[in-house]
Amino acid sequence: MVSIEHLLRDPMLPRLELRLLMEKVTHWSWTRLITHADSVLSASQYAEFITLKQRRLSGEPIAYLLGQREFYGLNFHVSPAVLIPRPETEGLVDWALEWDSRPRSVLDLGTGSGAIALALKVHRPLWSITGADNSETALEVARRNAAHLTPPGISPVPFVHSHWFDAFKGKTYDLIVANPPYIAAEDFHVQQGDLRFEPASALTSGPQGMDALSHIIASASLHLSPSGSLLVEHGYDQAEACRQALDRAGFDSIVTRRDLAGQERLTGGKYSKK
């Protein structure tokens, strides 16, 4: 067997990725790996490390190999059942948190791992927040995250099986947030990088990528409290289409925000019931 240090010098992967895989296999901190770099893995640990390395070399996302991804300062469990939380989605959480801290009711559509709903719950524990997804396997991941991220003494976020608003007939919320699939079905990017391994149902939505966004925007008014708001994440080239859809649906105070790369990424509006 070879030493940990030798395995961490493998030129086939970046050293950071090798380190993360080694931490997973050994359950050691980086400090301990450094101070015990001459240690040798057990046969089972070595086999696991080599398997993980080969899977990464084949392109499998590091988040799936580790089973976790940091989002909004919180450590989320992830699996191939859910989209990997991305930094640009933190802007949706930022926007929602700009509300005052009075108790509010929030619906997170297409919750996936529960990242948005649980980030909001941690920072606004008095808000009544519900997460919804059409995938039972995704909801299992979200509930697992809720079990270890919900602050003590705080009511947990209920995660409901629903195709968008189907399970919420007659229910209204002060705020609806959504990060739905918004990539065009034939977009070649879906066959590249991490996207190859993520659930297609969480990525693509119709020929223009607008099917889910259009449905959510058109239906949201039935599920918003008076002067309630809808905030959605969308593709870099879909902001104008979302603004027009919100206007047609009777929303006002329509605003688009840019992500850290300067791309129009988030759009929202307020619905004043007539």
Residue frames as qw, qx, qy, qz and C-alpha x, y, z in Angstrom:
[[0.000, 0.888, 0.461, 0.000, 0.00, 0.00, 0.00],
 [0.398, 0.410, -0.019, 0.820, 1.08, 3.58, -0.64],
 [0.206, -0.323, -0.485, 0.786, 0.98, 6.51, 1.76],
 [0.151, 0.828, 0.485, -0.237, -1.71, 9.17, 1.97],
 [0.088, -0.747, 0.230, 0.618, 0.81, 11.76, 0.80],
 [0.228, -0.135, 0.783, 0.563, 1.57, 9.74, -2.32],
 [0.197, 0.556, 0.797, 0.130, -2.12, 9.42, -3.16],
 [0.029, 0.877, 0.286, -0.384, -2.63, 13.16, -2.67],
 [0.150, -0.597, 0.435, 0.657, 0.08, 13.88, -5.26],
 [0.535, 0.347, 0.732, 0.239, -1.80, 12.13, -8.04],
 [0.060, -0.265, 0.252, 0.929, -1.59, 14.53, -11.04],
 [0.002, -0.339, -0.819, -0.462, -4.84, 13.28, -12.56],
 [0.240, -0.804, -0.522, -0.156, -7.05, 15.39, -10.25],
 [0.002, 0.753, -0.199, 0.628, -6.66, 18.78, -8.55],
 [0.318, 0.127, -0.767, 0.543, -5.13, 18.45, -5.10],
 [0.392, -0.116, 0.338, -0.848, -8.20, 20.01, -3.46],
 [0.819, 0.006, -0.251, -0.515, -10.47, 17.34, -4.95],
 [0.664, 0.142, -0.708, 0.195, -8.07, 14.60, -3.87],
 [0.033, 0.183, -0.627, 0.757, -8.04, 16.06, -0.38],
 [0.603, -0.086, 0.134, -0.782, -11.86, 16.12, -0.21],
 [0.848, 0.067, -0.458, -0.259, -12.09, 12.52, -1.37],
 [0.499, 0.183, -0.726, 0.437, -9.45, 11.50, 1.16],
 [0.236, -0.188, 0.477, -0.826, -11.30, 13.28, 3.97],
 [0.782, -0.046, -0.113, -0.611, -14.44, 11.35, 3.01],
 [0.805, 0.134, -0.578, -0.005, -12.67, 7.99, 2.98],
 [0.464, 0.130, -0.663, 0.573, -10.70, 8.45, 6.22],
 [0.412, -0.803, -0.403, -0.148, -13.17, 10.68, 8.12],
 [0.588, -0.336, -0.147, 0.721, -10.12, 12.72, 9.07],
 [0.077, 0.949, 0.096, -0.291, -9.77, 16.50, 9.07],
 [0.612, 0.732, -0.160, 0.254, -7.32, 18.16, 6.71],
 [0.192, -0.803, 0.499, -0.262, -5.07, 18.95, 9.66],
 [0.786, -0.301, 0.533, -0.085, -4.92, 15.30, 10.64],
 [0.873, 0.449, 0.144, 0.124, -4.22, 14.24, 7.07],
 [0.320, 0.848, -0.331, 0.264, -1.28, 16.64, 6.96],
 [0.332, -0.674, 0.596, -0.282, 0.15, 15.47, 10.26],
 [0.727, -0.124, 0.672, -0.064, -0.35, 11.79, 9.35],
 [0.567, 0.647, -0.274, -0.431, 0.58, 12.04, 5.70],
 [0.178, 0.449, -0.871, -0.089, 2.85, 8.99, 5.93],
 [0.594, 0.015, 0.690, -0.415, -0.04, 6.81, 7.11],
 [0.115, 0.069, -0.864, -0.486, -1.34, 4.01, 4.91],
 [0.664, -0.044, -0.027, -0.746, -4.99, 3.40, 4.13],
 [0.611, -0.041, 0.769, -0.184, -6.62, 0.11, 4.92],
 [0.221, 0.072, 0.839, 0.492, -7.43, -2.14, 1.98],
 [0.139, 0.694, 0.707, 0.010, -11.11, -1.10, 2.06],
 [0.045, -0.846, -0.087, 0.524, -10.25, 2.58, 2.34],
 [0.203, -0.395, 0.593, 0.671, -7.83, 2.34, -0.57],
 [0.205, 0.327, 0.850, 0.359, -10.43, 0.60, -2.73],
 [0.069, 0.829, 0.515, -0.208, -13.03, 3.26, -1.86],
 [0.131, -0.740, 0.170, 0.638, -10.59, 6.07, -2.66],
 [0.211, -0.157, 0.734, 0.626, -9.67, 4.58, -6.04],
 [0.166, 0.552, 0.800, 0.165, -13.35, 4.08, -6.89],
 [0.001, 0.876, 0.302, -0.376, -14.19, 7.67, -5.99],
 [0.190, -0.575, 0.401, 0.687, -11.23, 8.94, -7.97],
 [0.217, 0.103, 0.818, 0.523, -12.30, 7.00, -11.06],
 [0.109, 0.735, 0.668, -0.024, -15.85, 8.26, -10.75],
 [0.067, -0.842, -0.037, 0.534, -14.57, 11.83, -10.55],
 [0.228, -0.347, 0.621, 0.665, -12.34, 11.28, -13.57],
 [0.197, 0.392, 0.829, 0.347, -15.45, 10.16, -15.47],
 [0.045, -0.376, -0.227, -0.897, -16.99, 13.55, -14.69],
 [0.451, -0.624, -0.637, -0.038, -19.31, 12.76, -11.80],
 [0.107, -0.826, 0.067, -0.550, -19.83, 15.90, -9.69],
 [0.313, 0.248, -0.700, 0.592, -17.67, 16.15, -6.58],
 [0.453, -0.247, 0.304, -0.801, -20.80, 17.09, -4.59],
 [0.898, -0.048, -0.205, -0.387, -22.42, 13.74, -5.40],
 [0.705, 0.219, -0.611, 0.285, -19.24, 11.85, -4.54],
 [0.112, 0.222, -0.597, 0.762, -19.01, 13.61, -1.19],
 [0.273, -0.538, -0.797, -0.027, -22.76, 13.50, -0.64],
 [0.234, -0.770, -0.374, 0.461, -22.83, 17.14, 0.41],
 [0.357, 0.499, 0.200, 0.764, -22.66, 20.75, -0.76],
 [0.203, -0.414, -0.386, 0.799, -22.44, 24.01, 1.16],
 [0.034, 0.595, 0.492, 0.635, -25.20, 26.53, 0.49],
 [0.267, -0.782, -0.079, -0.558, -25.78, 29.79, 2.33],
 [0.095, -0.584, 0.632, -0.500, -23.32, 28.74, 5.02],
 [0.789, -0.170, 0.430, -0.405, -25.15, 25.46, 5.65],
 [0.036, -0.331, 0.912, 0.238, -24.02, 21.94, 4.81],
 [0.777, 0.190, 0.084, -0.594, -26.65, 20.13, 2.72],
 [0.557, -0.052, 0.818, 0.132, -26.83, 16.45, 1.91],
 [0.546, 0.524, -0.243, -0.607, -27.17, 15.95, -1.85],
 [0.601, -0.007, 0.788, 0.135, -27.64, 12.95, -4.11],
 [0.084, 0.012, 0.676, 0.732, -28.33, 12.38, -7.81],
 [0.019, 0.630, 0.777, 0.002, -32.02, 12.77, -6.91],
 [0.059, -0.917, -0.264, 0.292, -31.60, 16.54, -6.54],
 [0.450, 0.793, -0.051, 0.408, -30.02, 19.47, -8.31],
 [0.635, -0.156, -0.298, 0.695, -26.75, 20.54, -6.72],
 [0.113, -0.931, -0.265, 0.224, -27.34, 23.90, -4.96],
 [0.596, 0.403, 0.118, 0.684, -25.53, 26.72, -6.76],
 [0.313, -0.268, -0.253, 0.875, -24.15, 30.07, -5.57],
 [0.097, -0.207, -0.316, -0.921, -26.44, 32.12, -7.85],
 [0.464, -0.535, -0.649, -0.278, -29.47, 30.71, -6.04],
 [0.414, -0.368, -0.496, 0.669, -28.23, 32.31, -2.82],
 [0.011, -0.073, -0.111, -0.991, -29.38, 35.58, -4.37],
 [0.468, -0.436, -0.574, -0.511, -32.97, 34.32, -4.18],
 [0.588, -0.483, -0.559, 0.329, -32.51, 33.72, -0.44],
 [0.296, -0.117, -0.150, 0.936, -30.93, 37.16, -0.02],
 [0.203, -0.278, -0.344, -0.873, -33.90, 38.78, -1.73],
 [0.576, -0.507, -0.597, -0.235, -36.46, 36.94, 0.40],
 [0.584, -0.389, -0.466, 0.539, -34.57, 37.80, 3.59],
 [0.155, 0.196, -0.001, 0.968, -34.79, 41.51, 2.83],
 [0.464, -0.630, -0.441, -0.440, -38.30, 41.36, 4.19],
 [0.293, -0.596, 0.456, -0.593, -38.67, 42.37, 7.82],
 [0.167, 0.181, -0.946, 0.209, -38.54, 39.64, 10.46],
 [0.614, -0.017, 0.348, -0.708, -42.27, 39.49, 11.26],
 [0.525, 0.051, 0.849, -0.006, -43.77, 36.00, 10.83],
 [0.464, 0.445, -0.347, -0.683, -44.55, 35.29, 7.17],
 [0.838, 0.138, 0.518, -0.099, -45.87, 32.38, 5.14],
 [0.160, 0.645, -0.596, -0.451, -43.60, 31.19, 2.35],
 [0.923, 0.204, 0.312, -0.091, -43.94, 28.49, -0.29],
 [0.114, -0.609, 0.673, 0.405, -40.79, 27.13, -1.96],
 [0.873, 0.375, 0.124, -0.286, -41.72, 25.42, -5.23],
 [0.815, 0.467, -0.297, 0.169, -39.40, 22.79, -6.69],
 [0.474, -0.827, 0.280, -0.113, -37.55, 22.64, -3.39],
 [0.690, 0.464, -0.533, 0.158, -35.21, 19.75, -4.34],
 [0.568, 0.050, -0.643, 0.511, -32.73, 19.37, -1.48],
 [0.393, -0.800, -0.444, 0.095, -34.68, 21.96, 0.52],
 [0.548, 0.034, -0.107, 0.829, -31.82, 24.45, 0.23],
 [0.052, -0.458, -0.127, -0.878, -33.91, 27.61, -0.20],
 [0.614, -0.604, -0.346, -0.371, -36.62, 26.67, 2.31],
 [0.793, -0.420, -0.297, 0.327, -34.16, 25.60, 5.00],
 [0.434, 0.157, -0.099, 0.882, -31.83, 28.56, 4.51],
 [0.252, -0.546, -0.166, -0.781, -34.84, 30.82, 5.02],
 [0.742, -0.549, -0.355, -0.149, -35.97, 28.84, 8.07],
 [0.711, -0.171, -0.300, 0.612, -32.57, 29.08, 9.74],
 [0.245, 0.125, -0.054, 0.960, -32.51, 32.86, 9.29],
 [0.426, -0.229, -0.014, -0.875, -36.23, 33.49, 9.86],
 [0.113, -0.035, -0.977, 0.178, -37.28, 30.74, 12.29],
 [0.304, 0.350, 0.573, -0.676, -40.67, 32.35, 13.00],
 [0.462, 0.317, -0.375, -0.738, -41.71, 32.27, 9.36],
 [0.779, 0.135, 0.565, -0.235, -44.08, 29.52, 8.27],
 [0.229, 0.574, -0.625, -0.477, -42.26, 27.90, 5.35],
 [0.863, 0.152, 0.453, -0.167, -43.39, 24.99, 3.18],
 [0.019, -0.483, 0.716, 0.504, -41.33, 23.19, 0.55],
 [0.817, 0.336, 0.329, -0.333, -42.87, 21.35, -2.41],
 [0.039, 0.479, -0.759, -0.441, -41.49, 19.03, -5.05],
 [0.834, 0.210, -0.159, -0.485, -42.89, 16.53, -7.55],
 [0.640, 0.324, -0.688, 0.108, -40.13, 14.01, -6.76],
 [0.815, -0.554, -0.083, -0.147, -40.51, 11.78, -3.70],
 [0.849, -0.021, -0.154, 0.506, -36.81, 10.93, -3.78],
 [0.241, 0.522, -0.114, 0.810, -35.96, 14.63, -3.73],
 [0.517, -0.670, -0.033, -0.531, -38.32, 15.13, -0.79],
 [0.909, -0.319, -0.192, 0.188, -36.50, 12.38, 1.11],
 [0.594, 0.219, -0.162, 0.757, -33.28, 14.36, 0.69],
 [0.115, -0.615, -0.001, -0.780, -35.00, 17.57, 1.81],
 [0.740, -0.596, -0.132, -0.282, -36.43, 15.91, 4.92],
 [0.856, -0.129, -0.210, 0.455, -33.01, 14.49, 5.79],
 [0.345, 0.383, -0.117, 0.849, -31.56, 17.99, 5.55],
 [0.404, -0.657, -0.098, -0.629, -34.36, 19.40, 7.67],
 [0.852, -0.429, -0.297, 0.049, -33.62, 16.85, 10.39],
 [0.726, -0.235, -0.154, 0.628, -30.13, 18.21, 11.00],
 [0.280, 0.290, 0.087, 0.911, -30.50, 21.86, 9.97],
 [0.339, -0.733, -0.378, -0.452, -33.72, 22.96, 11.70],
 [0.030, 0.479, -0.507, 0.716, -32.86, 25.04, 14.78],
 [0.253, -0.223, -0.883, 0.327, -33.80, 23.40, 18.12],
 [0.066, 0.476, 0.587, -0.651, -37.27, 24.28, 19.34],
 [0.296, 0.383, -0.228, -0.845, -38.37, 25.53, 15.93],
 [0.783, 0.327, 0.428, -0.311, -41.24, 23.96, 14.01],
 [0.481, -0.156, 0.684, 0.526, -39.81, 22.00, 11.07],
 [0.352, 0.382, -0.357, -0.777, -40.43, 22.84, 7.42],
 [0.752, 0.227, 0.587, -0.198, -43.09, 20.51, 5.99],
 [0.035, 0.369, -0.690, -0.622, -42.11, 19.08, 2.61],
 [0.668, 0.362, 0.444, -0.475, -45.09, 18.26, 0.42],
 [0.389, 0.063, 0.780, 0.486, -45.33, 16.10, -2.69],
 [0.370, 0.755, 0.358, -0.406, -46.86, 18.33, -5.34],
 [0.508, 0.341, 0.439, 0.657, -46.62, 19.15, -9.02],
 [0.090, 0.354, 0.031, 0.931, -46.19, 22.89, -8.59],
 [0.325, -0.201, 0.297, -0.875, -49.45, 24.18, -7.03],
 [0.563, -0.169, -0.701, -0.403, -51.54, 21.00, -7.34],
 [0.517, -0.320, -0.735, 0.298, -51.47, 20.18, -3.61],
 [0.193, -0.224, -0.351, 0.888, -52.17, 23.76, -2.53],
 [0.128, -0.523, -0.573, -0.618, -55.66, 24.47, -3.81],
 [0.420, -0.800, -0.356, -0.238, -57.27, 27.16, -1.67],
 [0.669, -0.542, -0.110, 0.497, -54.02, 27.96, 0.18],
 [0.309, 0.896, -0.011, 0.318, -52.30, 31.32, 0.01],
 [0.745, -0.274, -0.114, 0.598, -48.85, 32.59, 0.99],
 [0.087, -0.924, 0.009, 0.373, -47.21, 35.96, 1.53],
 [0.094, 0.726, -0.583, -0.352, -44.24, 34.93, -0.59],
 [0.954, 0.188, 0.233, 0.009, -43.68, 32.26, -3.22],
 [0.059, -0.734, 0.599, 0.314, -40.11, 31.47, -4.29],
 [0.932, 0.237, 0.271, -0.046, -39.12, 29.09, -7.05],
 [0.051, -0.622, 0.672, 0.398, -36.00, 27.84, -8.76],
 [0.866, 0.268, 0.346, -0.241, -37.70, 25.68, -11.39],
 [0.651, 0.031, 0.551, 0.521, -36.12, 23.93, -14.38],
 [0.276, 0.856, 0.090, -0.427, -35.43, 26.56, -17.02],
 [0.191, -0.435, 0.690, 0.547, -33.06, 25.04, -19.59],
 [0.681, 0.380, -0.247, -0.575, -34.38, 24.34, -23.11],
 [0.934, -0.068, 0.321, -0.138, -34.91, 20.64, -23.67],
 [0.869, 0.418, 0.050, 0.258, -32.47, 20.46, -26.59],
 [0.045, -0.939, 0.332, -0.081, -29.79, 22.71, -25.07],
 [0.797, 0.328, -0.464, 0.206, -26.43, 21.02, -25.61],
 [0.048, -0.597, 0.565, -0.568, -25.19, 22.21, -22.20],
 [0.833, -0.301, 0.193, -0.422, -27.32, 19.51, -20.58],
 [0.978, 0.138, -0.105, 0.113, -24.88, 16.97, -21.98],
 [0.478, 0.567, -0.387, 0.548, -21.83, 18.73, -20.54],
 [0.022, 0.450, -0.548, 0.705, -20.11, 18.89, -17.16],
 [0.174, 0.008, 0.801, -0.573, -22.04, 18.29, -13.97],
 [0.600, 0.185, 0.041, -0.777, -25.38, 18.66, -15.76],
 [0.548, 0.192, -0.756, -0.301, -24.94, 15.20, -17.33],
 [0.331, -0.053, -0.890, 0.309, -25.38, 13.64, -13.90],
 [0.214, 0.116, 0.462, -0.853, -28.15, 15.82, -12.48],
 [0.360, 0.440, 0.810, -0.143, -31.87, 14.95, -12.77],
 [0.148, 0.251, 0.530, 0.797, -33.23, 16.11, -16.12],
 [0.199, -0.731, -0.629, -0.176, -36.58, 16.93, -14.52],
 [0.381, -0.775, -0.203, 0.462, -34.84, 19.59, -12.41],
 [0.374, -0.322, 0.348, 0.797, -33.04, 21.10, -15.41],
 [0.016, 0.061, 0.606, 0.793, -35.13, 21.20, -18.58],
 [0.271, 0.513, 0.630, -0.516, -38.61, 22.55, -19.21],
 [0.540, 0.740, 0.357, -0.183, -39.94, 22.62, -22.75],
 [0.717, 0.488, 0.197, 0.457, -38.43, 23.78, -26.04],
 [0.185, 0.783, -0.101, 0.586, -37.57, 27.26, -24.72],
 [0.429, 0.005, -0.652, 0.625, -37.02, 26.32, -21.08],
 [0.194, -0.205, 0.157, -0.946, -40.01, 28.46, -20.10],
 [0.526, -0.345, -0.684, -0.369, -42.76, 25.89, -19.49],
 [0.516, -0.433, -0.629, 0.388, -42.38, 25.69, -15.71],
 [0.179, -0.174, -0.179, 0.952, -41.72, 29.40, -15.27],
 [0.279, -0.192, -0.390, -0.856, -44.76, 30.31, -17.37],
 [0.556, -0.431, -0.688, -0.178, -47.01, 27.95, -15.41],
 [0.454, -0.369, -0.526, 0.617, -45.78, 29.19, -12.02],
 [0.054, -0.085, -0.020, 0.995, -46.15, 32.86, -12.95],
 [0.378, -0.250, -0.500, -0.738, -49.61, 32.38, -14.48],
 [0.625, -0.422, -0.648, -0.110, -50.89, 30.38, -11.49],
 [0.399, -0.006, -0.550, 0.734, -49.22, 32.19, -8.58],
 [0.231, -0.304, 0.041, -0.923, -51.90, 34.86, -8.12],
 [0.735, -0.354, -0.417, -0.401, -54.35, 32.19, -6.91],
 [0.822, -0.287, -0.405, 0.280, -51.95, 31.32, -4.09],
 [0.360, 0.221, -0.264, 0.867, -50.76, 34.73, -2.94],
 [0.192, -0.663, -0.549, 0.472, -52.06, 36.74, -0.01],
 [0.195, 0.956, 0.209, 0.060, -53.07, 40.37, -0.69],
 [0.099, 0.928, -0.357, 0.035, -49.93, 42.18, -1.89],
 [0.855, -0.292, 0.393, 0.172, -48.03, 38.91, -1.88],
 [0.183, 0.780, -0.497, -0.334, -44.85, 38.49, -3.93],
 [0.967, 0.172, 0.167, 0.085, -43.41, 35.94, -6.33],
 [0.066, -0.801, 0.547, 0.232, -39.62, 35.60, -6.81],
 [0.963, 0.208, 0.168, 0.016, -38.17, 33.23, -9.40],
 [0.342, -0.550, 0.590, 0.483, -34.75, 32.22, -10.63],
 [0.772, 0.586, 0.203, -0.138, -34.38, 31.88, -14.40],
 [0.790, 0.159, 0.239, 0.542, -31.85, 31.58, -17.19],
 [0.335, -0.396, 0.079, 0.851, -29.53, 34.45, -18.11],
 [0.023, -0.020, -0.506, -0.862, -31.58, 35.16, -21.27],
 [0.207, -0.497, -0.818, -0.202, -35.10, 34.75, -19.84],
 [0.123, -0.329, -0.448, 0.822, -35.50, 37.90, -17.75],
 [0.265, 0.110, -0.214, -0.934, -37.53, 39.80, -20.33],
 [0.478, -0.197, -0.758, -0.397, -39.82, 36.83, -20.91],
 [0.365, -0.376, -0.752, 0.400, -40.40, 36.55, -17.16],
 [0.012, 0.260, 0.217, -0.941, -41.09, 40.26, -16.81],
 [0.385, -0.010, -0.452, -0.805, -43.64, 40.09, -19.62],
 [0.481, -0.271, -0.827, -0.107, -45.26, 36.99, -18.08],
 [0.238, -0.354, -0.610, 0.667, -45.52, 38.71, -14.69],
 [0.167, 0.173, -0.040, -0.970, -47.06, 41.78, -16.30],
 [0.463, -0.117, -0.647, -0.594, -49.63, 39.67, -18.16],
 [0.482, -0.320, -0.804, 0.136, -50.49, 37.88, -14.92],
 [0.317, -0.840, -0.296, -0.325, -51.30, 41.16, -13.19],
 [0.690, -0.422, -0.201, 0.553, -48.13, 41.70, -11.16],
 [0.173, 0.942, -0.045, 0.284, -46.62, 45.10, -10.55],
 [0.367, -0.823, 0.433, -0.011, -43.40, 46.40, -8.94],
 [0.970, 0.197, 0.053, 0.133, -41.62, 43.97, -11.27],
 [0.136, -0.865, 0.476, 0.084, -37.87, 43.88, -10.72],
 [0.937, 0.237, -0.199, 0.159, -34.97, 41.86, -12.13],
 [0.441, -0.807, 0.383, 0.086, -31.74, 41.32, -10.23],
 [0.633, 0.594, -0.496, 0.026, -28.36, 40.29, -11.54],
 [0.928, -0.308, -0.091, 0.186, -26.08, 37.57, -10.18],
 [0.506, -0.704, 0.246, 0.433, -22.43, 38.06, -9.22],
 [0.545, 0.036, 0.559, 0.624, -21.44, 37.55, -12.85],
 [0.115, 0.334, -0.116, -0.928, -23.67, 40.43, -13.91],
 [0.160, -0.183, -0.829, -0.503, -26.29, 38.20, -15.57],
 [0.556, -0.194, 0.056, -0.806, -30.01, 38.87, -15.15],
 [0.289, 0.086, -0.950, 0.084, -30.90, 35.87, -13.01],
 [0.061, -0.404, -0.808, 0.425, -33.79, 36.68, -10.64],
 [0.181, -0.285, -0.298, -0.893, -37.12, 38.33, -11.35],
 [0.128, -0.408, -0.828, 0.364, -40.04, 39.06, -9.06],
 [0.171, -0.372, -0.241, -0.880, -43.14, 41.11, -8.61],
 [0.176, 0.143, 0.682, -0.695, -45.99, 41.94, -6.24],
 [0.162, -0.382, -0.775, -0.477, -49.58, 40.91, -6.86],
 [0.212, 0.091, 0.396, -0.889, -52.21, 43.30, -5.62],
 [0.142, 0.395, 0.906, 0.058, -55.56, 41.55, -5.69],
 [0.144, -0.201, -0.296, -0.923, -58.14, 43.53, -7.61]]
